[in-house]
Amino acid sequence: MSVRKSERLLNLLIMLLVQRHYVPKERIREILYAEASDDAFEKMFERDKDELRALGVPIEVGSLDAFFEEPGYRVRPDDFALPEIDLAADEAAVVGLATRVWQHARLADATSDALKKLTAAGVTVDESALDIVEPQLTAEEPSFDVFWEAAQERIPVTFDYQRGGSAEVATRRLEPWGVVRYSGRWYVVGRDVDRDDDRVFRLSRVRGTARKSGPPGSYTIPENADLREVTRRLAPAPRNQETATLLARAGTCYGLRRRATSGERVDGPDDASAWDRLSVPFAGTDILADELMGYAANVYVEAPDELRKVIVDRLTHAAGAR
């Protein structure tokens, strides 16, 4: 998806989300599709609506006035807010990337710009509707921006890289396909130009400034490219794994269950449902804590003590911040 199209979809989502009433079709065109011809507008608007709906955005169609048939569109924040969900570790990583991208400075600017345009056009804006997408994860690697943008624009990147356990720094050229989180680390996945093969590079090992080196659209990402599969195949396996003992509410926490090495039905911390005791390997306390916080009241930490303390401290902090 091109950056321009991504921004247009983002603007359309925001426009429909931050207003309390149906937005007339002509109003949408006037603000977001002003340069398009009648035919082009109809095609783009229909495609954009279909893509947002395919992403799970509940676009509602309704009448603006009981005496007029002109359709209007809106997205109810209550309908758009996510229900309670269970995610596998790799699925949670994708959500983490999405929240990081939302917090990403450039897209935060795009969001602010969209709100400014809507306000300037006389649109009533309810910014509180955007609270449902408040990000939770961050990525601190300085090179994150360059690789993420380059993958969107299909621009090769040249950078200096130091492999683990080696003092040598080598210059690499990569056609990035995307950025993923694996085993608590951020990796860029793509085609190594000099080696003509798939490669993954840990962003924390990039030295100096990564540089875009080519025009937009310089390469094509393979249609069957599975970034998570490539990362699992090529990235170093997690080290120093520990095992957590967790109680999971029956019918929940499927991501934990898929990784569990053992499980048994036991009495749980409440009688609202049955509970299972799971033994789940993990590579880092903070990484597993991030995942467990997403399961909320459906999981209880029995061991290790350090993991339980991290969870309790986070919940205590969250309760005190309200």
Secondary structure, DSSP 8 states (H G I E B T S, - for coil): --HHHHHHHHHHHHHHHS-SS-EEHHHHHHHHSTTS-HHHHHHHHHHHHHHHHHTT--EEEEEEETTEEEEEEEE-HHHHS-------HHHHHHHHHHHHHHHSHHHHHHHHHHHHHHHHTT----GGGGGGG--------TTHHHHHHHHHHT--EEEEEE-TT---EEEEEEEEEEEEEETTEEEEEEEETTTTEEEEEEGGGEEEEEEE-S-TT-S---TT--HHHHHHHHS----S-EEEEEEEETT--HHHHHH-SEEEEE--S-SSS-EEEEEEEES-HHHHHHHHHHHGGGEEEEE-HHHHHHHHHHHHHHHHH-
